Amino acid sequence: MIHLEKEDFNELISNGFHLVDFYAEWCGPCKMLAPILEEMADNVDIIKVNVDEHEDLAREYGVMSIPTLIFFKDGNILKEEVGFHSKEELEEIIKELNRD
């Protein structure tokens, strides 16, 4: 799991399949989602973007509510999900997206 610092976001998402978690430390549903994402980190590349520290990225991707999960493949957005999701729901989404 990568917590975005100063790395180039576009470079991180340019190759492969990535789940990007737009979150904030003060967000209740984000805190509920965090341990689920940690459990999944061995099976999918997760990039965590703190919206308070990276307002520009949140604005660029139209993040209005958090948590927002954006699934990327080779730099392209495949799907966007807003709000809390169970591990089972996320695994199903990933399975669907990886069929292509």
C-alpha positions in Angstrom: 0.0 0.0 0.0 1.4 3.4 -1.0 0.6 6.5 0.9 1.0 9.3 -1.6 3.7 11.8 -0.5 5.6 13.7 -3.2 5.6 10.9 -5.8 4.3 11.6 -9.2 0.7 10.3 -9.1 0.4 10.0 -12.8 3.6 7.9 -12.9 2.3 5.6 -10.1 -0.9 4.8 -12.0 0.5 4.7 -15.5 1.1 0.9 -15.5 -1.0 -1.9 -14.2 -4.2 -2.1 -12.1 -4.5 0.3 -9.1 -7.1 1.1 -6.5 -6.8 4.7 -5.4 -8.4 5.6 -2.1 -9.2 9.3 -1.6 -9.6 9.7 2.1 -9.2 12.0 5.1 -8.0 11.3 8.7 -11.2 12.8 10.2 -13.6 10.8 8.0 -15.5 8.1 9.8 -16.3 5.9 6.8 -12.7 6.2 5.7 -11.5 4.9 9.0 -13.9 1.9 8.7 -12.6 1.2 5.2 -8.9 1.4 6.1 -8.5 -2.0 7.7 -10.4 -3.6 4.8 -8.0 -2.0 2.3 -5.0 -3.1 4.4 -6.3 -6.7 4.2 -6.6 -6.4 0.4 -3.1 -4.8 -0.1 -1.5 -8.2 -0.9 -3.8 -8.7 -3.8 -4.2 -5.3 -5.4 -2.0 -2.2 -5.6 -3.6 0.4 -3.4 -2.6 4.1 -3.4 -3.9 6.2 -0.6 -4.4 9.9 -1.3 -5.2 12.2 1.7 -7.5 14.9 0.3 -6.4 17.4 2.9 -2.8 17.1 1.7 -3.5 16.7 -2.0 -6.5 19.0 -2.7 -5.3 19.5 -6.2 -5.6 15.7 -7.0 -9.0 15.5 -5.4 -10.2 18.5 -7.5 -8.7 17.1 -10.7 -10.5 13.8 -10.2 -13.8 15.4 -9.1 -13.7 14.0 -5.6 -16.7 15.6 -3.8 -17.3 13.0 -1.1 -15.0 10.6 0.8 -14.1 7.9 0.8 -13.9 7.8 -3.0 -12.3 4.8 -4.6 -11.1 5.1 -8.2 -9.9 2.0 -10.1 -7.3 2.6 -12.7 -5.7 0.4 -15.4 -2.7 1.7 -17.2 -3.6 5.3 -16.2 -7.2 5.1 -17.4 -10.2 5.3 -15.0 -12.2 2.1 -15.1 -14.7 2.7 -12.3 -15.4 5.1 -9.4 -17.1 4.2 -6.1 -18.1 6.6 -3.4 -18.7 5.6 0.2 -18.0 2.6 2.4 -17.8 -0.8 0.7 -17.4 -4.2 2.3 -14.4 -6.4 1.4 -16.7 -8.7 -0.5 -18.1 -5.8 -2.5 -14.6 -4.6 -3.4 -13.4 -8.0 -4.3 -16.4 -8.4 -6.6 -15.7 -5.1 -8.3 -12.0 -5.9 -8.8 -12.9 -9.4 -10.2 -15.3 -7.7 -12.7 -12.8 -5.1 -13.7 -10.0 -7.6 -14.2 -12.0 -9.8 -16.6 -11.1 -7.5 -19.5 
